[in-house]
């Protein structure tokens, strides 16, 4: 999980790792859904583990996705009525802090273009 698109010519910062779970479906008319997913490919990721030293980094999709009309319903699903975290510390523990405790089972939204294998 990167702070900018992984195909960017600028050097991005690796914020963490996760497992891609499924595509997030935007709240648009069905005839526009495919185009929306193509233009803004958003996925739900799980098993987030924040890179060591990145807990204080900004979660790039807090406002961009969770406060948008197309994806706002995921806020209730992922955070149970609480606001989406604004920093990576709210998404999971750091790798350097040990084992399975660092991995969260919570699903979050991430722009697919900001991921790499």
N, CA, C and O atoms as a GROMACS GRO file, in nm:
protein
  468
    1UNK      N    1   0.086  -0.116   0.000
    1UNK     CA    2   0.000   0.000   0.000
    1UNK      C    3   0.092   0.123   0.000
    1UNK      O    4   0.173   0.141   0.090
    2UNK      N    5   0.076   0.205  -0.103
    2UNK     CA    6   0.164   0.320  -0.124
    2UNK      C    7   0.090   0.451  -0.100
    2UNK      O    8  -0.033   0.456  -0.097
    3UNK      N    9   0.167   0.558  -0.084
    3UNK     CA   10   0.109   0.691  -0.065
    3UNK      C   11   0.079   0.762  -0.196
    3UNK      O   12   0.022   0.871  -0.196
    4UNK      N   13   0.116   0.700  -0.308
    4UNK     CA   14   0.084   0.752  -0.442
    4UNK      C   15   0.078   0.635  -0.537
    4UNK      O   16   0.122   0.525  -0.503
    5UNK      N   17   0.024   0.656  -0.656
    5UNK     CA   18   0.012   0.542  -0.749
    5UNK      C   19   0.146   0.471  -0.770
    5UNK      O   20   0.250   0.535  -0.784
    6UNK      N   21   0.140   0.340  -0.772
    6UNK     CA   22   0.263   0.262  -0.783
    6UNK      C   23   0.330   0.273  -0.919
    6UNK      O   24   0.448   0.239  -0.932
    7UNK      N   25   0.259   0.322  -1.019
    7UNK     CA   26   0.320   0.340  -1.150
    7UNK      C   27   0.371   0.484  -1.167
    7UNK      O   28   0.408   0.524  -1.278
    8UNK      N   29   0.374   0.560  -1.060
    8UNK     CA   30   0.417   0.698  -1.062
    8UNK      C   31   0.566   0.707  -1.088
    8UNK      O   32   0.642   0.620  -1.045
    9UNK      N   33   0.608   0.811  -1.158
    9UNK     CA   34   0.751   0.832  -1.180
    9UNK      C   35   0.816   0.888  -1.054
    9UNK      O   36   0.938   0.882  -1.039
   10UNK      N   37   0.735   0.943  -0.963
   10UNK     CA   38   0.788   0.991  -0.836
   10UNK      C   39   0.806   0.872  -0.741
   10UNK      O   40   0.731   0.774  -0.747
   11UNK      N   41   0.904   0.882  -0.656
   11UNK     CA   42   0.926   0.775  -0.560
   11UNK      C   43   0.820   0.783  -0.451
   11UNK      O   44   0.809   0.884  -0.382
   12UNK      N   45   0.742   0.677  -0.435
   12UNK     CA   46   0.638   0.672  -0.334
   12UNK      C   47   0.691   0.614  -0.204
   12UNK      O   48   0.801   0.559  -0.198
   13UNK      N   49   0.610   0.627  -0.102
   13UNK     CA   50   0.645   0.570   0.028
   13UNK      C   51   0.553   0.451   0.056
   13UNK      O   52   0.431   0.462   0.046
   14UNK      N   53   0.613   0.339   0.090
   14UNK     CA   54   0.537   0.220   0.126
   14UNK      C   55   0.480   0.241   0.265
   14UNK      O   56   0.555   0.258   0.361
   15UNK      N   57   0.346   0.240   0.276
   15UNK     CA   58   0.280   0.265   0.404
   15UNK      C   59   0.246   0.136   0.478
   15UNK      O   60   0.235   0.137   0.600
   16UNK      N   61   0.228   0.028   0.405
   16UNK     CA   62   0.192  -0.098   0.470
   16UNK      C   63   0.162  -0.207   0.369
   16UNK      O   64   0.175  -0.188   0.248
   17UNK      N   65   0.123  -0.320   0.422
   17UNK     CA   66   0.084  -0.433   0.339
   17UNK      C   67  -0.057  -0.477   0.378
   17UNK      O   68  -0.103  -0.450   0.489
   18UNK      N   69  -0.123  -0.543   0.286
   18UNK     CA   70  -0.259  -0.591   0.310
   18UNK      C   71  -0.293  -0.696   0.207
   18UNK      O   72  -0.218  -0.720   0.112
   19UNK      N   73  -0.407  -0.757   0.225
   19UNK     CA   74  -0.461  -0.855   0.131
   19UNK      C   75  -0.580  -0.789   0.061
   19UNK      O   76  -0.669  -0.736   0.126
   20UNK      N   77  -0.580  -0.792  -0.072
   20UNK     CA   78  -0.694  -0.739  -0.146
   20UNK      C   79  -0.810  -0.837  -0.129
   20UNK      O   80  -0.797  -0.956  -0.158
   21UNK      N   81  -0.923  -0.786  -0.082
   21UNK     CA   82  -1.038  -0.871  -0.055
   21UNK      C   83  -1.135  -0.871  -0.173
   21UNK      O   84  -1.165  -0.977  -0.228
   22UNK      N   85  -1.183  -0.752  -0.210
   22UNK     CA   86  -1.280  -0.746  -0.320
   22UNK      C   87  -1.291  -0.602  -0.369
   22UNK      O   88  -1.244  -0.508  -0.304
   23UNK      N   89  -1.352  -0.587  -0.485
   23UNK     CA   90  -1.378  -0.454  -0.540
   23UNK      C   91  -1.485  -0.384  -0.456
   23UNK      O   92  -1.582  -0.448  -0.414
   24UNK      N   93  -1.469  -0.256  -0.432
   24UNK     CA   94  -1.570  -0.176  -0.364
   24UNK      C   95  -1.663  -0.122  -0.473
   24UNK      O   96  -1.618  -0.066  -0.573
   25UNK      N   97  -1.791  -0.139  -0.453
   25UNK     CA   98  -1.890  -0.099  -0.553
   25UNK      C   99  -1.937   0.043  -0.522
   25UNK      O  100  -1.991   0.068  -0.414
   26UNK      N  101  -1.917   0.135  -0.616
   26UNK     CA  102  -1.961   0.273  -0.591
   26UNK      C  103  -2.113   0.284  -0.594
   26UNK      O  104  -2.180   0.207  -0.663
   27UNK      N  105  -2.166   0.379  -0.519
   27UNK     CA  106  -2.311   0.403  -0.516
   27UNK      C  107  -2.347   0.493  -0.634
   27UNK      O  108  -2.365   0.614  -0.619
   28UNK      N  109  -2.358   0.433  -0.751
   28UNK     CA  110  -2.397   0.502  -0.873
   28UNK      C  111  -2.495   0.413  -0.948
   28UNK      O  112  -2.510   0.296  -0.915
   29UNK      N  113  -2.561   0.468  -1.046
   29UNK     CA  114  -2.650   0.386  -1.129
   29UNK      C  115  -2.571   0.274  -1.193
   29UNK      O  116  -2.455   0.294  -1.231
   30UNK      N  117  -2.630   0.159  -1.206
   30UNK     CA  118  -2.559   0.042  -1.257
   30UNK      C  119  -2.494   0.066  -1.393
   30UNK      O  120  -2.386   0.012  -1.421
   31UNK      N  121  -2.557   0.146  -1.477
   31UNK     CA  122  -2.497   0.172  -1.608
   31UNK      C  123  -2.369   0.255  -1.599
   31UNK      O  124  -2.293   0.263  -1.695
   32UNK      N  125  -2.346   0.317  -1.482
   32UNK     CA  126  -2.224   0.397  -1.462
   32UNK      C  127  -2.121   0.326  -1.375
   32UNK      O  128  -2.009   0.374  -1.361
   33UNK      N  129  -2.158   0.213  -1.316
   33UNK     CA  130  -2.070   0.145  -1.220
   33UNK      C  131  -1.940   0.100  -1.284
   33UNK      O  132  -1.834   0.121  -1.226
   34UNK      N  133  -1.944   0.038  -1.401
   34UNK     CA  134  -1.822  -0.011  -1.466
   34UNK      C  135  -1.728   0.104  -1.497
   34UNK      O  136  -1.607   0.094  -1.476
   35UNK      N  137  -1.783   0.213  -1.547
   35UNK     CA  138  -1.698   0.329  -1.579
   35UNK      C  139  -1.637   0.388  -1.452
   35UNK      O  140  -1.520   0.426  -1.452
   36UNK      N  141  -1.715   0.395  -1.345
   36UNK     CA  142  -1.665   0.447  -1.217
   36UNK      C  143  -1.550   0.362  -1.166
   36UNK      O  144  -1.449   0.414  -1.120
   37UNK      N  145  -1.566   0.230  -1.173
   37UNK     CA  146  -1.461   0.140  -1.127
   37UNK      C  147  -1.336   0.151  -1.213
   37UNK      O  148  -1.224   0.134  -1.164
   38UNK      N  149  -1.353   0.180  -1.340
   38UNK     CA  150  -1.239   0.194  -1.428
   38UNK      C  151  -1.164   0.324  -1.399
   38UNK      O  152  -1.041   0.326  -1.397
   39UNK      N  153  -1.238   0.432  -1.376
   39UNK     CA  154  -1.176   0.562  -1.352
   39UNK      C  155  -1.119   0.574  -1.211
   39UNK      O  156  -1.013   0.633  -1.191
   40UNK      N  157  -1.190   0.519  -1.113
   40UNK     CA  158  -1.144   0.521  -0.973
   40UNK      C  159  -1.157   0.379  -0.919
   40UNK      O  160  -1.256   0.346  -0.855
   41UNK      N  161  -1.055   0.295  -0.945
   41UNK     CA  162  -1.064   0.154  -0.904
   41UNK      C  163  -1.037   0.139  -0.754
   41UNK      O  164  -0.923   0.142  -0.710
   42UNK      N  165  -1.144   0.123  -0.677
   42UNK     CA  166  -1.134   0.115  -0.531
   42UNK      C  167  -1.158  -0.030  -0.487
   42UNK      O  168  -1.250  -0.096  -0.534
   43UNK      N  169  -1.073  -0.076  -0.396
   43UNK     CA  170  -1.087  -0.210  -0.342
   43UNK      C  171  -1.098  -0.204  -0.190
   43UNK      O  172  -1.058  -0.106  -0.126
   44UNK      N  173  -1.151  -0.312  -0.134
   44UNK     CA  174  -1.146  -0.330   0.010
   44UNK      C  175  -1.026  -0.420   0.038
   44UNK      O  176  -1.010  -0.524  -0.026
   45UNK      N  177  -0.944  -0.381   0.132
   45UNK     CA  178  -0.830  -0.462   0.172
   45UNK      C  179  -0.848  -0.502   0.318
   45UNK      O  180  -0.912  -0.431   0.396
   46UNK      N  181  -0.792  -0.616   0.354
   46UNK     CA  182  -0.796  -0.666   0.492
   46UNK      C  183  -0.655  -0.708   0.534
   46UNK      O  184  -0.563  -0.706   0.452
   47UNK      N  185  -0.640  -0.743   0.658
   47UNK     CA  186  -0.510  -0.786   0.712
   47UNK      C  187  -0.404  -0.679   0.692
   47UNK      O  188  -0.295  -0.706   0.643
   48UNK      N  189  -0.439  -0.557   0.729
   48UNK     CA  190  -0.348  -0.444   0.715
   48UNK      C  191  -0.238  -0.451   0.820
   48UNK      O  192  -0.265  -0.475   0.938
   49UNK      N  193  -0.116  -0.432   0.776
   49UNK     CA  194  -0.001  -0.421   0.864
   49UNK      C  195   0.076  -0.298   0.821
   49UNK      O  196   0.126  -0.292   0.708
   50UNK      N  197   0.088  -0.201   0.908
   50UNK     CA  198   0.153  -0.074   0.877
   50UNK      C  199   0.305  -0.093   0.882
   50UNK      O  200   0.358  -0.158   0.971
   51UNK      N  201   0.374  -0.034   0.784
   51UNK     CA  202   0.519  -0.040   0.782
   51UNK      C  203   0.577   0.029   0.905
   51UNK      O  204   0.520   0.125   0.956
   52UNK      N  205   0.689  -0.021   0.950
   52UNK     CA  206   0.754   0.036   1.068
   52UNK      C  207   0.787   0.183   1.043
   52UNK      O  208   0.846   0.219   0.941
   53UNK      N  209   0.748   0.267   1.137
   53UNK     CA  210   0.774   0.411   1.126
   53UNK      C  211   0.668   0.488   1.050
   53UNK      O  212   0.682   0.609   1.030
   54UNK      N  213   0.560   0.422   1.005
   54UNK     CA  214   0.458   0.488   0.924
   54UNK      C  215   0.326   0.511   0.997
   54UNK      O  216   0.229   0.557   0.936
   55UNK      N  217   0.319   0.480   1.124
   55UNK     CA  218   0.193   0.498   1.199
   55UNK      C  219   0.143   0.642   1.196
   55UNK      O  220   0.022   0.665   1.194
   56UNK      N  221   0.233   0.737   1.196
   56UNK     CA  222   0.196   0.878   1.196
   56UNK      C  223   0.164   0.934   1.059
   56UNK      O  224   0.122   1.049   1.047
   57UNK      N  225   0.184   0.854   0.954
   57UNK     CA  226   0.154   0.901   0.818
   57UNK      C  227   0.004   0.912   0.797
   57UNK      O  228  -0.074   0.838   0.857
   58UNK      N  229  -0.035   1.003   0.714
   58UNK     CA  230  -0.177   1.026   0.684
   58UNK      C  231  -0.233   0.909   0.604
   58UNK      O  232  -0.169   0.860   0.511
   59UNK      N  233  -0.353   0.865   0.640
   59UNK     CA  234  -0.426   0.765   0.561
   59UNK      C  235  -0.482   0.839   0.440
   59UNK      O  236  -0.572   0.922   0.456
   60UNK      N  237  -0.432   0.812   0.321
   60UNK     CA  238  -0.465   0.895   0.204
   60UNK      C  239  -0.612   0.894   0.161
   60UNK      O  240  -0.653   0.981   0.084
   61UNK      N  241  -0.692   0.798   0.208
   61UNK     CA  242  -0.828   0.785   0.157
   61UNK      C  243  -0.937   0.812   0.258
   61UNK      O  244  -1.054   0.783   0.233
   62UNK      N  245  -0.901   0.868   0.372
   62UNK     CA  246  -0.999   0.897   0.476
   62UNK      C  247  -1.111   0.985   0.422
   62UNK      O  248  -1.227   0.944   0.420
   63UNK      N  249  -1.078   1.103   0.378
   63UNK     CA  250  -1.180   1.196   0.327
   63UNK      C  251  -1.215   1.166   0.182
   63UNK      O  252  -1.332   1.172   0.143
   64UNK      N  253  -1.115   1.132   0.104
   64UNK     CA  254  -1.135   1.113  -0.040
   64UNK      C  255  -1.240   1.007  -0.072
   64UNK      O  256  -1.320   1.026  -0.164
   65UNK      N  257  -1.242   0.898   0.002
   65UNK     CA  258  -1.338   0.792  -0.026
   65UNK      C  259  -1.451   0.786   0.076
   65UNK      O  260  -1.568   0.785   0.037
   66UNK      N  261  -1.418   0.783   0.204
   66UNK     CA  262  -1.522   0.764   0.305
   66UNK      C  263  -1.618   0.882   0.317
   66UNK      O  264  -1.730   0.866   0.366
   67UNK      N  265  -1.578   1.000   0.274
   67UNK     CA  266  -1.668   1.114   0.280
   67UNK      C  267  -1.729   1.146   0.144
   67UNK      O  268  -1.798   1.247   0.129
   68UNK      N  269  -1.703   1.061   0.045
   68UNK     CA  270  -1.762   1.081  -0.088
   68UNK      C  271  -1.899   1.013  -0.094
   68UNK      O  272  -1.923   0.915  -0.024
   69UNK      N  273  -1.985   1.065  -0.175
   69UNK     CA  274  -2.118   1.007  -0.191
   69UNK      C  275  -2.109   0.863  -0.244
   69UNK      O  276  -2.191   0.779  -0.206
   70UNK      N  277  -2.013   0.836  -0.329
   70UNK     CA  278  -2.003   0.703  -0.390
   70UNK      C  279  -1.963   0.594  -0.291
   70UNK      O  280  -2.000   0.479  -0.310
   71UNK      N  281  -1.887   0.628  -0.186
   71UNK     CA  282  -1.835   0.525  -0.096
   71UNK      C  283  -1.867   0.548   0.052
   71UNK      O  284  -1.816   0.475   0.138
   72UNK      N  285  -1.950   0.648   0.084
   72UNK     CA  286  -1.975   0.681   0.224
   72UNK      C  287  -2.038   0.567   0.303
   72UNK      O  288  -2.020   0.558   0.425
   73UNK      N  289  -2.113   0.479   0.236
   73UNK     CA  290  -2.178   0.369   0.310
   73UNK      C  291  -2.076   0.272   0.368
   73UNK      O  292  -2.106   0.201   0.464
   74UNK      N  293  -1.956   0.268   0.313
   74UNK     CA  294  -1.851   0.181   0.365
   74UNK      C  295  -1.800   0.228   0.501
   74UNK      O  296  -1.744   0.149   0.577
   75UNK      N  297  -1.819   0.354   0.534
   75UNK     CA  298  -1.776   0.405   0.664
   75UNK      C  299  -1.848   0.332   0.776
   75UNK      O  300  -1.785   0.291   0.874
   76UNK      N  301  -1.979   0.316   0.763
   76UNK     CA  302  -2.056   0.245   0.865
   76UNK      C  303  -2.016   0.097   0.869
   76UNK      O  304  -2.007   0.037   0.976
   77UNK      N  305  -1.993   0.038   0.752
   77UNK     CA  306  -1.955  -0.104   0.745
   77UNK      C  307  -1.818  -0.128   0.809
   77UNK      O  308  -1.800  -0.225   0.881
   78UNK      N  309  -1.724  -0.040   0.781
   78UNK     CA  310  -1.587  -0.061   0.826
   78UNK      C  311  -1.558  -0.008   0.967
   78UNK      O  312  -1.477  -0.065   1.040
   79UNK      N  313  -1.625   0.100   1.004
   79UNK     CA  314  -1.591   0.166   1.131
   79UNK      C  315  -1.707   0.176   1.228
   79UNK      O  316  -1.695   0.239   1.333
   80UNK      N  317  -1.820   0.114   1.195
   80UNK     CA  318  -1.935   0.102   1.286
   80UNK      C  319  -1.978   0.235   1.346
   80UNK      O  320  -1.998   0.246   1.467
   81UNK      N  321  -1.993   0.335   1.262
   81UNK     CA  322  -2.044   0.464   1.305
   81UNK      C  323  -1.939   0.561   1.356
   81UNK      O  324  -1.968   0.679   1.376
   82UNK      N  325  -1.818   0.513   1.378
   82UNK     CA  326  -1.710   0.604   1.418
   82UNK      C  327  -1.649   0.665   1.292
   82UNK      O  328  -1.660   0.606   1.185
   83UNK      N  329  -1.586   0.779   1.303
   83UNK     CA  330  -1.520   0.838   1.185
   83UNK      C  331  -1.404   0.750   1.138
   83UNK      O  332  -1.341   0.680   1.216
   84UNK      N  333  -1.379   0.756   1.009
   84UNK     CA  334  -1.264   0.684   0.953
   84UNK      C  335  -1.136   0.744   1.010
   84UNK      O  336  -1.127   0.865   1.027
   85UNK      N  337  -1.036   0.660   1.039
   85UNK     CA  338  -0.910   0.712   1.092
   85UNK      C  339  -0.841   0.804   0.990
   85UNK      O  340  -0.854   0.784   0.870
   86UNK      N  341  -0.770   0.901   1.040
   86UNK     CA  342  -0.699   0.994   0.951
   86UNK      C  343  -0.552   0.957   0.935
   86UNK      O  344  -0.485   1.009   0.845
   87UNK      N  345  -0.502   0.867   1.020
   87UNK     CA  346  -0.362   0.826   1.014
   87UNK      C  347  -0.352   0.674   1.007
   87UNK      O  348  -0.444   0.602   1.045
   88UNK      N  349  -0.239   0.628   0.960
   88UNK     CA  350  -0.218   0.485   0.942
   88UNK      C  351  -0.227   0.408   1.075
   88UNK      O  352  -0.263   0.290   1.074
   89UNK      N  353  -0.196   0.471   1.187
   89UNK     CA  354  -0.205   0.404   1.317
   89UNK      C  355  -0.346   0.354   1.344
   89UNK      O  356  -0.364   0.256   1.416
   90UNK      N  357  -0.447   0.419   1.289
   90UNK     CA  358  -0.584   0.377   1.308
   90UNK      C  359  -0.626   0.260   1.223
   90UNK      O  360  -0.736   0.207   1.239
   91UNK      N  361  -0.539   0.217   1.132
   91UNK     CA  362  -0.570   0.107   1.041
   91UNK      C  363  -0.510  -0.025   1.084
   91UNK      O  364  -0.560  -0.131   1.047
   92UNK      N  365  -0.403  -0.019   1.163
   92UNK     CA  366  -0.336  -0.142   1.206
   92UNK      C  367  -0.208  -0.110   1.279
   92UNK      O  368  -0.163   0.005   1.282
   93UNK      N  369  -0.150  -0.213   1.338
   93UNK     CA  370  -0.025  -0.196   1.408
   93UNK      C  371   0.093  -0.199   1.313
   93UNK      O  372   0.080  -0.238   1.197
   94UNK      N  373   0.208  -0.159   1.364
   94UNK     CA  374   0.331  -0.160   1.284
   94UNK      C  375   0.394  -0.298   1.283
   94UNK      O  376   0.384  -0.374   1.380
   95UNK      N  377   0.460  -0.330   1.173
   95UNK     CA  378   0.529  -0.459   1.160
   95UNK      C  379   0.631  -0.480   1.270
   95UNK      O  380   0.643  -0.590   1.323
   96UNK      N  381   0.703  -0.377   1.305
   96UNK     CA  382   0.808  -0.389   1.405
   96UNK      C  383   0.757  -0.417   1.546
   96UNK      O  384   0.835  -0.450   1.634
   97UNK      N  385   0.625  -0.404   1.566
   97UNK     CA  386   0.569  -0.425   1.700
   97UNK      C  387   0.528  -0.569   1.724
   97UNK      O  388   0.468  -0.601   1.827
   98UNK      N  389   0.561  -0.656   1.631
   98UNK     CA  390   0.548  -0.798   1.657
   98UNK      C  391   0.424  -0.869   1.612
   98UNK      O  392   0.311  -0.827   1.637
   99UNK      N  393   0.450  -0.980   1.544
   99UNK     CA  394   0.354  -1.084   1.512
   99UNK      C  395   0.217  -1.046   1.464
   99UNK      O  396   0.198  -0.943   1.399
  100UNK      N  397   0.122  -1.131   1.498
  100UNK     CA  398  -0.015  -1.118   1.453
  100UNK      C  399  -0.086  -0.998   1.514
  100UNK      O  400  -0.186  -0.952   1.459
  101UNK      N  401  -0.036  -0.947   1.627
  101UNK     CA  402  -0.101  -0.832   1.690
  101UNK      C  403  -0.096  -0.710   1.599
  101UNK      O  404  -0.180  -0.620   1.609
  102UNK      N  405   0.003  -0.705   1.510
  102UNK     CA  406   0.019  -0.591   1.420
  102UNK      C  407  -0.083  -0.594   1.306
  102UNK      O  408  -0.110  -0.490   1.245
  103UNK      N  409  -0.140  -0.710   1.276
  103UNK     CA  410  -0.232  -0.725   1.164
  103UNK      C  411  -0.375  -0.704   1.211
  103UNK      O  412  -0.420  -0.769   1.306
  104UNK      N  413  -0.447  -0.615   1.144
  104UNK     CA  414  -0.587  -0.593   1.177
  104UNK      C  415  -0.675  -0.673   1.083
  104UNK      O  416  -0.638  -0.697   0.968
  105UNK      N  417  -0.789  -0.715   1.130
  105UNK     CA  418  -0.882  -0.789   1.045
  105UNK      C  419  -0.989  -0.699   0.988
  105UNK      O  420  -1.078  -0.745   0.916
  106UNK      N  421  -0.981  -0.572   1.018
  106UNK     CA  422  -1.077  -0.474   0.967
  106UNK      C  423  -1.055  -0.452   0.817
  106UNK      O  424  -0.941  -0.450   0.770
  107UNK      N  425  -1.163  -0.436   0.745
  107UNK     CA  426  -1.155  -0.401   0.602
  107UNK      C  427  -1.148  -0.250   0.590
  107UNK      O  428  -1.212  -0.177   0.667
  108UNK      N  429  -1.070  -0.202   0.494
  108UNK     CA  430  -1.063  -0.059   0.465
  108UNK      C  431  -1.061  -0.040   0.314
  108UNK      O  432  -1.035  -0.134   0.239
  109UNK      N  433  -1.090   0.081   0.269
  109UNK     CA  434  -1.085   0.114   0.127
  109UNK      C  435  -0.946   0.163   0.089
  109UNK      O  436  -0.878   0.231   0.167
  110UNK      N  437  -0.905   0.126  -0.032
  110UNK     CA  438  -0.777   0.173  -0.085
  110UNK      C  439  -0.792   0.182  -0.237
  110UNK      O  440  -0.857   0.098  -0.298
  111UNK      N  441  -0.734   0.282  -0.294
  111UNK     CA  442  -0.736   0.298  -0.440
  111UNK      C  443  -0.640   0.194  -0.499
  111UNK      O  444  -0.523   0.189  -0.462
  112UNK      N  445  -0.691   0.113  -0.590
  112UNK     CA  446  -0.612   0.004  -0.649
  112UNK      C  447  -0.484   0.052  -0.714
  112UNK      O  448  -0.384  -0.021  -0.717
  113UNK      N  449  -0.485   0.174  -0.767
  113UNK     CA  450  -0.367   0.228  -0.834
  113UNK      C  451  -0.254   0.256  -0.736
  113UNK      O  452  -0.140   0.278  -0.776
  114UNK      N  453  -0.285   0.256  -0.607
  114UNK     CA  454  -0.186   0.282  -0.501
  114UNK      C  455  -0.136   0.151  -0.439
  114UNK      O  456  -0.080   0.152  -0.330
  115UNK      N  457  -0.155   0.040  -0.508
  115UNK     CA  458  -0.112  -0.092  -0.460
  115UNK      C  459  -0.011  -0.152  -0.556
  115UNK      O  460  -0.007  -0.117  -0.674
  116UNK      N  461   0.070  -0.242  -0.505
  116UNK     CA  462   0.161  -0.319  -0.588
  116UNK      C  463   0.170  -0.459  -0.531
  116UNK      O  464   0.130  -0.484  -0.417
  117UNK      N  465   0.222  -0.550  -0.610
  117UNK     CA  466   0.235  -0.689  -0.564
  117UNK      C  467   0.366  -0.708  -0.493
  117UNK      O  468   0.396  -0.818  -0.447
   0.00000   0.00000   0.00000
